[in-house]
Amino acid sequence: HQLLSLIEEHVLSVKTYGEFETKHIRGGVNPVFAARVCLRAWLCLMRHDSPSSGPWLVSWLRDKLGIADDENGKSKKRLPCAALCRALLWPDDSDSVDGFNRTGSPLLAELLGFEPKFWIQLAQACCGLIEAIPPSIAERVMDGSHGTVVKGLTTNVIFSVN
């Protein structure tokens, strides 16, 4: 129950772009960091005791984000979707090389047992937000070298979903 409260407080309540940049906000919690920590803790607690906890958590997140199971990713909570997308669908900095999963480590969404349909809906819900991708890739996009990034991103998403 406490983990869900922390996800609501630090991830699902994100309302401004500035909350992603916590270097300049004293005492701020980056929503991507909060999502990763809470979801990893969830994984550790539920992995062996409750294998059905992944589908339950997907249902809870869908409810909180307003993403219907039968819809394409539509949500009024685009910034929380971006934070979750980055935490779940992109490798952690320690597992990535230049923003892509080069170590072969499973993504957090895979480890949690989240269905690929939810991954796609989550990515669609935050489509177009630079906060949904790692900063290293965002910097390359902003510098104008986005041609190869978009190709790499598409390949990464296709291989991750399959």
C-alpha positions as CSV (number, residue, x, y, z in Angstrom):
1,H,0.0,0.0,0.0
2,Q,2.9,2.4,0.8
3,L,4.5,1.8,-2.6
4,L,1.3,2.7,-4.4
5,S,1.0,5.9,-2.3
6,L,4.5,6.8,-3.3
7,I,3.8,6.2,-6.9
8,E,0.7,8.4,-6.7
9,E,2.6,11.2,-4.9
10,H,5.8,11.3,-6.9
11,V,4.8,9.9,-10.3
12,L,1.1,10.1,-11.0
13,S,0.8,13.7,-9.6
14,V,3.4,15.2,-12.1
15,K,1.8,18.3,-13.6
16,T,4.8,20.4,-14.8
17,Y,7.7,19.8,-17.1
18,G,10.0,21.3,-14.4
19,E,9.4,18.3,-12.1
20,F,11.5,16.2,-14.4
21,E,14.5,18.5,-13.9
22,T,15.1,18.2,-10.1
23,K,18.7,19.4,-10.1
24,H,17.4,22.9,-9.6
25,I,14.6,22.1,-7.2
26,R,15.7,21.6,-3.7
27,G,14.2,18.5,-2.2
28,G,12.5,17.5,-5.5
29,V,12.1,13.9,-6.5
30,N,12.5,13.1,-10.2
31,P,9.4,11.2,-11.2
32,V,11.4,8.7,-13.4
33,F,13.7,7.9,-10.5
34,A,10.7,7.6,-8.1
35,A,8.9,5.3,-10.6
36,R,12.0,3.0,-11.0
37,V,12.6,2.8,-7.3
38,C,9.0,2.0,-6.4
39,L,8.5,-0.4,-9.3
40,R,11.7,-2.3,-8.5
41,A,10.6,-2.5,-4.8
42,W,7.3,-3.9,-6.0
43,L,9.1,-6.4,-8.1
44,C,11.2,-7.6,-5.2
45,L,8.2,-7.9,-2.9
46,M,5.9,-9.6,-5.3
47,R,8.1,-11.7,-7.5
48,H,7.7,-15.0,-5.7
49,D,4.6,-14.4,-3.5
50,S,2.2,-13.2,-6.2
51,P,2.9,-13.8,-9.8
52,S,-0.4,-12.2,-10.8
53,S,0.7,-8.8,-9.3
54,G,1.9,-7.6,-12.7
55,P,-1.6,-7.7,-14.3
56,W,-3.1,-6.2,-11.2
57,L,-0.6,-3.3,-11.2
58,V,-1.3,-2.7,-14.9
59,S,-5.0,-2.5,-14.1
60,W,-4.4,-0.1,-11.2
61,L,-2.1,2.1,-13.4
62,R,-4.7,2.1,-16.3
63,D,-7.3,3.3,-13.8
64,K,-5.1,6.0,-12.3
65,L,-3.9,7.2,-15.8
66,G,-7.4,7.0,-17.4
67,I,-6.2,4.6,-20.1
68,A,-9.0,2.2,-21.1
69,D,-8.0,-1.4,-21.9
70,D,-9.8,-1.2,-25.3
71,E,-8.4,2.2,-26.4
72,N,-5.3,3.3,-28.1
73,G,-3.1,5.2,-25.6
74,K,-5.2,8.2,-24.7
75,S,-4.7,9.8,-21.3
76,K,-5.1,13.3,-19.9
77,K,-2.1,12.5,-17.7
78,R,0.6,12.7,-20.3
79,L,3.5,13.7,-18.0
80,P,2.9,10.8,-15.6
81,C,2.7,8.5,-18.7
82,A,6.0,9.9,-19.9
83,A,7.7,9.2,-16.5
84,L,6.4,5.7,-16.4
85,C,7.3,5.1,-20.1
86,R,10.9,6.2,-19.4
87,A,11.1,4.0,-16.2
88,L,9.5,0.9,-17.7
89,L,10.5,0.9,-21.4
90,W,14.0,2.4,-21.4
91,P,17.0,0.8,-19.8
92,D,18.4,2.3,-16.6
93,D,21.6,4.3,-17.2
94,S,23.7,1.4,-15.9
95,D,22.2,-0.9,-18.5
96,S,22.4,1.4,-21.5
97,V,24.9,2.5,-24.0
98,D,24.0,5.8,-25.7
99,G,20.5,5.5,-24.4
100,F,19.8,2.1,-25.9
101,N,19.7,-1.3,-24.2
102,R,23.0,-2.8,-25.3
103,T,23.5,-5.1,-22.4
104,G,20.6,-7.4,-23.1
105,S,19.1,-6.8,-19.7
106,P,15.3,-7.2,-19.6
107,L,13.3,-4.0,-19.4
108,L,11.5,-3.3,-16.1
109,A,8.1,-3.7,-17.8
110,E,9.2,-7.2,-18.9
111,L,10.4,-8.1,-15.4
112,L,7.1,-6.9,-13.9
113,G,5.1,-9.0,-16.3
114,F,3.3,-6.1,-18.0
115,E,1.5,-7.0,-21.2
116,P,3.0,-5.5,-24.4
117,K,-0.4,-3.9,-25.1
118,F,0.0,-1.7,-22.1
119,W,3.5,-0.7,-23.1
120,I,2.2,0.5,-26.4
121,Q,-0.7,2.3,-24.9
122,L,1.6,4.0,-22.4
123,A,4.0,5.1,-25.2
124,Q,1.1,6.4,-27.3
125,A,-0.2,8.4,-24.3
126,C,2.9,10.4,-24.1
127,C,3.8,10.5,-27.8
128,G,5.6,13.7,-28.7
129,L,6.9,14.5,-25.1
130,I,10.6,14.7,-24.9
131,E,10.3,13.7,-21.3
132,A,9.4,10.1,-22.4
133,I,12.9,9.4,-23.7
134,P,16.3,9.3,-21.9
135,P,18.1,12.7,-21.7
136,S,21.0,11.5,-23.8
137,I,18.7,10.8,-26.7
138,A,16.7,14.0,-26.1
139,E,19.9,16.0,-26.3
140,R,20.7,14.4,-29.7
141,V,17.2,15.1,-30.9
142,M,17.5,18.8,-29.8
143,D,20.9,19.1,-31.5
144,G,19.3,18.1,-34.8
145,S,20.8,14.6,-35.2
146,H,17.4,13.0,-34.8
147,G,17.4,11.1,-38.1
148,T,19.4,8.2,-36.7
149,V,17.7,8.5,-33.3
150,V,14.3,8.0,-34.7
151,K,15.4,5.0,-36.7
152,G,17.1,3.5,-33.6
153,L,14.1,4.3,-31.4
154,T,11.7,2.6,-33.7
155,T,13.9,-0.5,-33.9
156,N,14.3,-0.5,-30.1
157,V,10.6,-0.4,-29.5
158,I,9.8,-3.0,-32.1
159,F,12.3,-5.5,-30.7
160,S,11.3,-4.7,-27.1
161,V,7.6,-5.4,-27.8
162,N,8.2,-8.7,-29.6
